[in-house]
Amino acid sequence: MDPLILVRFVHFAATVTAAGTLWFAVLMAAPAADAALGRRLRKLTWAALAVAALSDGAWLVWLAADILGVPLANVWLHDGVFTVLTNTRFGLVWAARLILIVLLAGLLPWPRTLPLQAVLAVPLIALPALTGHAGAAPGQAAYGAIAADMAHLIAAGCWLGGLPAFALMLAAGRTGDALVVRTTRRFAKAAAVSVAALLATGLTNSWSLLKAPADLVATYYGQALLLKAGLFGAMLVIAAVNRFHLTLALPAPATRRALTRNTVAETVLGLAVLLLVGALGTLPPGGHAYRYDGAIAPGAAFVHIHSTDAMADVTIAPGRVGVADATIRVMREDFTEFPARDVRLALDPPGASGNPIERAAVHQSDGRWRAAGIDFSQDGIWTVRVIVTQVTGSVIVLDAPVVIARRRIKIW
């Protein structure tokens, strides 16, 4: 298994548990009515936040190694992690979420701040939508996709993230029957609303990320999505038994034990769903799937940019500090040549340092566009923008990060 998938899974599970436990405490359990329950919920939240912080750090390091194309052991050299942290959207979101984790951990010892903690948990669980497939959507289409993804994450936290806290309450023999009955009914209502939100946002996300229903079986992304839907269906069956049978039979001790077993089973299935979520983030959706079949010269920097209006392959050779040439292939969705009247290439250096570069590209006989003599003054993550003027005069802008390596130094 790709280590990045495992790191994402652990982080999502910890984040969802932390947020779900806080919301469970505020909206359903009323821990002030049971001091022992309140202490157990705080310990669960603290443990989840600790795992979230550690896995978040591991995620940053692994992703930096992947982006920079260096071994994990070398990712700390030449400010590699710092470059990803300061020059990518993932890095900015990572920093914001780490601040939220620290704030929440600092507020945990004060039960009176529980409502504020619940509020802070919302951006903690929702911000990853900015760095997922939804955040990569082009133009204004990204806003709706990001909103749906955020709603999906919050709904998952409210139901799936609340399951460990719910099981903890059920398993505690000294928790009063009246509190158990009241909390179970509230949690059942919250779960029903969350399930409706998960279904609506899940269908919306699938519609935007898959080109056709056939992608569900023809692509790895679709197959993982189908498996996720199957596990979600199994969770719904257990939830229905809990809601319409066991909840009505409370507070009988046998019913409470059965409800505890079912909740643990739901939690295990939920963890399997989160493992698939970790994998889905590393797979190209059917609507964005792409495989480059050409040859990329050794040492060249390459990026594929995908939007609903056009696609572009940008190859920069050599992909390191110094003078280089860029080759651009602009395509339609079906990979045929895009009918462009003019193509310009713009490059923004890492951070706020250095001057942006812009070059007019020259159309070649093979259908590609070429911009020569580009002087890269520094290494790091540059932003490349392909500015395409259509035959109608309207303009399409395609942008993406590209890594420029340090100049190679020969030692004789």
C-alpha positions in Angstrom: 0.0 0.0 0.0 1.2 3.5 -0.8 2.3 5.1 2.5 0.6 8.3 1.5 -2.8 6.5 1.5 -2.1 5.1 5.0 -1.1 8.6 6.3 -4.2 10.2 4.8 -6.4 7.5 6.3 -4.9 7.9 9.8 -5.2 11.7 9.5 -8.8 11.6 8.3 -9.9 9.1 10.9 -8.3 11.2 13.7 -9.7 14.5 12.4 -13.2 13.1 12.0 -13.1 11.5 15.4 -12.0 14.7 17.1 -14.6 16.9 15.4 -17.4 14.3 15.8 -16.6 13.8 19.5 -16.8 17.6 20.1 -20.1 17.9 18.2 -21.5 14.8 20.0 -20.7 16.4 23.4 -22.2 19.8 22.5 -25.3 18.7 20.6 -26.3 15.4 22.1 -24.6 14.1 25.2 -24.6 17.2 27.5 -21.5 16.0 29.4 -22.1 18.5 32.1 -24.9 16.2 33.3 -22.3 13.4 33.7 -18.8 14.5 34.8 -17.3 11.1 34.2 -18.6 11.0 30.6 -17.3 14.5 30.0 -13.8 13.4 31.1 -13.9 10.4 28.9 -14.9 12.5 25.9 -12.2 15.0 26.5 -9.6 12.2 26.6 -10.9 10.7 23.4 -10.7 14.2 21.7 -7.2 14.8 23.0 -6.0 11.5 21.7 -7.6 12.1 18.3 -6.0 15.6 18.1 -2.6 14.2 19.0 -2.8 11.6 16.2 -4.2 14.2 13.8 -1.2 16.5 14.5 1.4 13.7 14.0 -0.2 12.3 10.9 -0.6 15.9 9.5 3.2 16.3 9.8 3.8 13.0 8.1 1.4 13.9 5.3 3.3 17.2 4.6 6.7 15.4 4.5 5.5 12.6 2.2 3.7 15.0 -0.1 6.7 17.3 -0.3 8.9 14.3 -1.3 6.4 13.4 -4.0 6.1 16.9 -5.4 9.8 17.6 -5.4 10.6 14.1 -6.7 13.2 13.4 -4.0 13.7 10.5 -1.6 12.0 10.9 1.8 15.3 11.2 3.5 16.3 14.2 1.4 13.1 16.2 1.6 14.5 18.3 4.4 17.4 19.5 2.2 17.4 22.8 0.5 14.2 23.9 2.4 12.1 21.3 0.5 9.4 21.1 3.1 9.4 24.8 3.7 8.9 25.4 -0.1 5.9 23.2 -0.2 4.5 24.7 3.0 4.8 28.3 1.8 4.2 28.0 -2.0 1.3 25.6 -2.3 -2.3 25.7 -1.4 -1.9 22.4 0.5 0.9 24.0 2.6 -1.3 27.0 3.5 -4.3 24.8 4.4 -1.9 22.5 6.4 -0.6 25.5 8.4 -4.2 26.8 9.1 -5.4 23.3 10.3 -2.3 22.8 12.5 -3.1 26.1 14.2 -6.7 24.9 14.8 -5.4 21.6 16.2 -3.2 23.4 18.7 -6.0 25.8 19.7 -8.4 22.9 20.3 -5.8 21.0 22.3 -5.2 24.2 24.4 -9.0 24.7 25.0 -9.8 21.1 26.0 -9.0 21.5 29.8 -11.7 24.2 30.0 -15.2 22.5 29.6 -16.9 25.9 29.4 -15.2 26.5 26.1 -16.8 23.4 24.6 -19.2 25.5 22.3 -16.1 27.4 20.9 -14.3 24.1 20.4 -17.2 22.8 18.4 -17.1 25.9 16.2 -13.4 25.6 15.6 -13.9 21.9 14.6 -15.9 23.0 11.5 -13.0 24.5 9.6 -10.7 21.8 10.9 -12.7 19.1 9.1 -13.9 21.2 6.1 -10.6 22.8 4.9 -9.2 19.7 3.2 -11.9 20.2 0.5 -9.7 23.1 -0.8 -6.9 20.6 -1.6 -8.9 17.7 -2.9 -10.3 17.0 -6.3 -13.0 19.6 -5.7 -10.4 22.3 -5.1 -8.7 21.4 -8.4 -11.8 22.1 -10.5 -11.3 25.0 -12.9 -12.8 28.5 -12.6 -16.1 29.1 -10.9 -17.0 25.4 -11.1 -14.7 24.9 -8.2 -16.9 26.9 -5.8 -19.9 24.6 -6.0 -17.7 21.5 -5.9 -15.8 22.8 -2.8 -19.0 23.7 -1.0 -20.4 20.2 -1.7 -17.2 18.6 -0.5 -17.1 20.6 2.7 -20.7 19.7 3.4 -19.8 16.1 2.8 -16.9 16.2 5.3 -19.0 17.9 8.0 -21.8 15.4 7.6 -19.3 12.5 7.8 -17.8 14.1 11.0 -21.2 14.5 12.6 -22.3 10.8 12.0 -19.2 8.8 11.5 -17.0 10.9 13.8 -19.6 10.7 16.6 -19.7 6.9 16.6 -16.7 6.3 18.8 -18.1 8.8 21.4 -21.5 7.2 21.2 -20.0 3.7 21.7 -18.0 5.0 24.6 -21.1 6.4 26.3 -23.0 3.1 25.8 -20.2 1.0 27.1 -19.9 3.0 30.3 -22.0 1.1 32.8 -22.4 4.0 35.2 -24.0 6.3 32.6 -27.6 6.9 33.7 -30.4 5.3 31.7 -32.2 8.6 31.1 -29.1 10.2 29.6 -28.5 7.2 27.4 -32.1 7.2 26.1 -32.0 11.0 25.5 -28.6 11.0 23.8 -29.4 8.0 21.6 -32.5 9.7 20.3 -30.6 12.9 19.6 -27.8 11.0 17.9 -30.3 9.1 15.7 -31.8 12.3 14.5 -28.4 13.9 13.8 -27.3 10.7 11.9 -30.5 10.8 9.7 -29.7 14.4 8.7 -26.1 13.5 8.1 -27.0 10.5 6.0 -29.2 12.7 3.8 -26.4 15.3 3.4 -23.9 12.5 2.6 -26.1 11.1 -0.1 -26.8 14.4 -1.7 -23.2 15.7 -1.7 -21.8 12.3 -2.6 -24.0 12.2 -5.7 -23.0 15.8 -6.6 -19.3 15.0 -6.2 -19.6 11.8 -8.3 -21.4 13.7 -11.0 -18.7 16.3 -11.3 -15.7 13.8 -11.1 -16.9 11.0 -13.4 -17.3 11.5 -17.1 -19.9 8.7 -17.4 -21.5 5.9 -15.4 -19.2 3.5 -17.2 -16.3 5.0 -15.2 -17.6 3.3 -12.1 -16.3 0.0 -13.5 -13.8 1.1 -16.1 -11.5 3.2 -13.8 -9.8 2.5 -10.5 -11.3 5.6 -9.0 -14.8 4.4 -10.0 -14.2 1.0 -8.6 -13.0 2.4 -5.3 -16.1 4.7 -5.3 -18.4 1.7 -5.8 -16.7 -0.2 -2.9 -17.1 2.9 -0.7 -20.8 3.1 -1.6 -21.2 -0.6 -0.7 -19.7 -0.1 2.7 -21.8 3.0 3.2 -24.9 0.9 2.4 -23.9 -1.7 5.0 -23.6 1.1 7.5 -27.0 2.3 6.6 -28.5 -1.1 7.3 -27.0 -1.2 10.8 -28.1 2.4 11.4 -31.6 1.5 10.4 -31.7 -1.4 12.8 -30.4 0.8 15.6 -32.9 3.6 14.8 -36.1 1.7 14.2 -35.6 -1.3 16.5 -33.0 -1.0 19.3 -33.5 2.7 20.1 -37.2 2.0 20.8 -36.3 -0.8 23.2 -34.0 1.2 25.5 -33.1 1.3 28.3 -33.1 -2.5 28.6 -29.6 -3.8 29.4 -29.6 -6.4 26.6 -30.7 -3.7 24.1 -27.9 -1.4 25.3 -25.3 -4.2 24.8 -26.7 -4.9 21.3 -26.6 -1.2 20.4 -23.0 -1.1 21.6 -22.0 -4.0 19.4 -23.8 -2.5 16.4 -22.1 0.9 16.9 -18.7 -0.8 17.1 -19.5 -2.6 13.8 -20.6 0.7 12.2 -17.3 2.3 13.4 -15.2 -0.5 11.8 -17.1 -0.1 8.5 -16.6 3.7 8.8 -12.9 3.2 9.2 -12.9 1.1 6.0 -14.7 3.9 4.2 -12.0 6.4 5.4 -9.3 4.1 4.1 -11.0 4.3 0.7 -11.2 8.1 1.1 -7.4 8.1 1.6 -7.0 6.1 -1.6 -9.5 8.1 -3.6 -7.5 11.3 -3.0 -4.4 9.7 -4.7 -6.4 8.4 -7.8 -7.4 10.5 -10.8 -11.2 10.7 -11.2 -12.7 9.4 -14.4 -13.5 12.9 -15.5 -9.9 14.0 -15.0 -8.1 10.7 -15.8 -5.1 11.2 -18.1 -2.1 9.2 -19.1 0.8 10.8 -21.0 2.1 8.5 -23.7 4.9 10.6 -25.0 8.6 10.6 -24.1 9.7 13.1 -21.5 13.4 14.0 -21.7 15.5 13.1 -18.6 15.7 16.1 -16.3 12.7 17.9 -17.8 9.8 19.3 -15.7 6.4 18.2 -16.9 2.9 19.2 -15.8 -0.6 18.3 -17.2 -3.3 20.9 -16.7 -6.9 19.9 -17.0 -10.0 22.0 -17.2 -13.5 21.7 -18.6 -12.6 24.2 -21.4 -9.2 22.8 -22.5 -6.2 20.8 -21.4 -2.5 21.5 -21.7 0.8 19.5 -21.4 3.7 21.7 -20.5 7.3 20.4 -20.7 10.2 22.5 -19.6 13.7 21.2 -20.6 15.9 21.2 -18.7 13.7 21.5 -15.7 16.3 23.3 -13.5 17.7 26.8 -12.8 19.1 28.4 -15.9 17.9 28.9 -19.5 15.3 26.4 -20.7 12.7 25.9 -23.5 9.0 25.1 -22.9 6.9 23.0 -25.2 3.1 23.3 -24.9 0.5 21.0 -26.2 -3.1 22.5 -26.0 -5.9 19.9 -26.4 -9.6 19.4 -26.3 -11.2 16.9 -23.9 -10.8 14.1 -26.5 -7.0 14.9 -26.8 -7.3 16.4 -30.3 -5.5 19.7 -31.0 -7.3 22.7 -29.5 -7.9 25.4 -32.2 -6.0 28.3 -30.6 -5.3 31.7 -32.3 -2.5 32.5 -29.8 -0.8 31.0 -26.8 1.3 32.7 -24.2 3.2 31.2 -21.3 3.5 32.9 -18.0 5.6 31.8 -15.0 5.4 33.1 -11.5 8.5 32.4 -9.2 8.1 30.8 -5.8 6.7 33.1 -3.1 6.9 36.8 -3.7 10.5 36.8 -4.8 11.8 37.3 -8.3 10.0 38.7 -11.4 7.2 36.9 -13.3 8.1 35.7 -16.8 5.8 35.8 -19.8 6.6 34.6 -23.3 4.7 34.4 -26.6 4.7 30.8 -27.8 5.3 29.9 -31.5 3.1 27.3 -33.2 5.1 24.3 -34.5 4.3 22.1 -37.5 3.5 19.2 -35.2 0.7 21.2 -33.5 2.6 22.1 -30.4 3.6 25.5 -29.2 7.2 26.5 -28.2 8.5 29.2 -25.9 12.3 29.4 -26.0 15.0 31.1 -23.9 13.2 31.2 -20.5 15.6 32.1 -17.8 14.7 30.4 -14.5 16.5 32.4 -11.8 15.7 30.2 -8.8 14.6 26.7 -7.9 11.4 25.7 -6.2 7.7 25.5 -7.0 6.8 27.9 -9.8 3.3 28.6 -11.1 2.9 28.0 -14.8 0.0 29.7 -16.7 -0.9 28.8 -20.2 -3.0 31.7 -21.7 -4.9 30.5 -24.7 -6.7 32.9 -27.0 -9.4 31.1 -28.9 -10.3 31.8 -32.5 -13.4 33.6 -31.2 -11.2 36.0 -29.2 -12.1 34.7 -25.8 -9.3 33.7 -23.4 -8.8 30.5 -21.4 -6.2 30.5 -18.6 -4.8 27.1 -17.4 -2.5 27.1 -14.4 -0.7 24.6 -12.2 2.5 24.3 -10.1 5.7 23.0 -11.6 9.0 22.1 -9.8 12.2 23.7 -11.0 15.3 21.9 -9.6 18.6 23.4 -8.5 21.4 23.8 -11.0 23.5 20.7 -11.2 27.1 21.2 -10.0 29.8 19.0 -11.5 32.6 18.1 -9.2 35.7 17.0 -11.1 
